[in-house]
């Protein structure tokens, strides 16, 4: 019989004393216990209808599993925004490196998709807005789709093409007027829509908000509306999507009262629209500047049980809403 044991007190761990045998298994247990860093999971009430100035990597693991109805987000596109030859460096992101090695970028997104799958409830959806890099030669939306489907077992629903109708005066022709090496500017982006475990999202039919006309329009996987053009001027953000994008997704894919998560919440566009549409929201944003802007923006929107009367927010009983 082994005579030497290590107690929990010797490891600076404090439940009642446990004993670990002095053998190879025991040594591995001691090593694991020394590195043990238990996370305290937050309650649903602690995270809903709030914005958090955090890295999603640090915060998402603390969110309970299986309670989010939809994730709507647009990760940084990794296209060196603000740092390429066409853009002013002051027009890049406030506190994010948009120029990772591509494999590192995919590894980062791999961790995001894993956490998103965990927090979604069965039947919950995820909608990722992404554009391809280098005029379509870096097929980011394909890499995302394959990873989400094959590794994380998301069930594909559709891939929406968002035609921004904005090519402007682009001169990114590649080999101009020559078949040598032409370039193909992309005035469109993608919205990857997938589900967890089942495509069926069960809810209260009385909480459906989408109209028949909008349902038919949204069902066509070619969406045409312009991008935001004043977000840098108004909020200092170089790449915020317009409110129309999350509005269509929320209307088409969720019920009133559902929980909407955006782990790249930026200046609060997704969360603002969710609040307007009587959904609960969770926003996570690394930039303090964008986070503070989002707080101000969302603070002007009445909650589900508030109305604006004479320019002021007024609480009203639930039964009157």
Secondary structure, DSSP 8 states (H G I E B T S, - for coil): ----EEETGGGT--SS--EEESSHHHHHHHHHHHT--------HHHHTTEEE-S-HHHHGGGS-SS-EEEEEE-----S-TTTSTTS-GGGS-SS------HHHHHHHHHHHHHHHHHHEEEEEEEEEEE--BGGGTB-HHHHHHHIIIIIS-EEEEEEEEEE----TT----BSTTSSSSB-----EEEEEEEEES-S-----GGG----HHHHHHHHSSEEE----SSHHHHHS-SS---HHHHHHHHHHH--TT-EEEETT-TTTHHHHHHHHTT-EEEEE-S-HHHHHHHHHHHHTS--TTEEEETTEEEE--GGG-
